[in-house]
């Protein structure tokens, strides 16, 4: 399984979108500061996640969520 996830910073209105196979470990790494792109705005809370059995669809959805249209979709519906 691949998980596409959205994190929300507890310090301000910052979001992070990613994909992983191990969601719990990945969130722990974000909150420990081990992920360079998200360490500045830690700690993080899991806002939502979606499980995919198809790896290509998971990465395609992650790319979509990182677009302006995808961010608007996520803000309104997720």
N, C-alpha and C positions, 0 to 999 in steps of 0.2 A: 504494500500500500504506500502511496505517496500522499502526503498531507500538504495542502496549500493553506497557509495560515496568515492571519492578520493580527499584529500586536499593536496595542495602544500604550503609549508612554503615560505613566502616572504623573510625569512632570511636563505638563503642557499638552498641546494637541498634535502630537507626532504619531505617525503610524509607520509600521514596517510590514512588508509583504514578503513571504518566503515560502520555500517548499522543502520538505524533509521526509525521511522515512521514520524518524524517531522524534515525535513531537515533544515529549517531556524533556528529553535531553537537550534538544535544540533551544527550548525556552530557558532552561537553566543556563545554557551558554550565553544567551542574550543577556540575562540578568546578572551574570558573573562578569560581563564586560569582555568576553572572549570573541565577540563578533565586532569587527572594526566599524562596520557601517551603522551599528545600533548602540554602541557603547556610550555614546554621548548623551543619549536620552533615557538611559535606564533609571529605574526599574520599569519593566514591561508587564502588561496584563494581556492575556489571550482574549482577543475580541471575538474571533470566530475561526473555525477551520472547516475544511471540506476534504473528505477522503476520496481518492481516485485509485482505481485499479489499473488504469492506463497511464503510464508514465508520461507519454507525449501529451495527453490531454491535461495532465497536472501542470506541466511546464507551460503549455499554451495558456491555461487559465491564469497562472501566475503572471505571465507577460501582459495579459489583458488587464489584470488588476493594477499594474504599474503604469497604465496609460491614463490620460485624463478622463476618458470615457469610463474606464474600469474603476477609477477612484470615485467618480460620481455614482456609479452603480453600487459600489460597496458602501458608500456613505448613506445611500438611500435605502438599501435593501439588506445589508448584512450587519 
